[in-house]
Amino acid sequence: MIDEAERENCCPLSMLSMPSKILESCVSDMVTTHVFKDNQGLVSDKQWTYRKGFSIELLLSHIMEIWRHAIDKKLAVGAAFIDFQQAFNSVSHPILLN
């Protein structure tokens, strides 16, 4: 269980005004719309994040199917899983705040 009183288990908060939040949402929507237009060619067909109709569940079933075919062909299958949960905490917070 995570001890909420420990400083290293807390992430800094950013307090934004309502106009700033609205602007951030508008910019995010515009960038997402631009990047994911079919004719832009900015996103690979291997991109699963933030695409409509694509989910982690579909990605996992897709990967499992690829692995199953490889195993059926007697090929070696290897995987490396990396937990980036604490990645933000490894960055110097004073550098981020400057």
C-alpha positions, 0 to 999 in steps of 0.5 A, a space after each residue: 500500500 502506498 503511504 500518502 504521507 511520504 513525499 516521494 509518493 506525491 506528484 506536484 500539482 498545477 493550478 490552472 485558471 478556468 480560461 487556461 483549462 478551456 484554452 488547453 482543451 481547445 488546443 488539444 482537440 485541434 492538435 488531435 484532429 490535425 494529427 489523426 486526419 487520414 490524409 496527414 500521414 503523421 500517424 503510423 498504423 502501429 499507433 494504438 494510443 488516442 485512436 478512435 476504435 483502438 484500445 489496450 484490449 485490442 492491442 493485447 489481443 493483436 499481440 497475442 495473436 502475433 505471438 500465437 502464430 510465431 509459436 505455431 511456426 516454432 519461432 522464439 517469442 520474447 517480450 520486455 515489459 517496462 513499468 514507467 509508473 515512477 518515471 515522472 518522479 525520476 525527473 528533477 522537479 526544480 528543473 521542471 519548475 524553472 
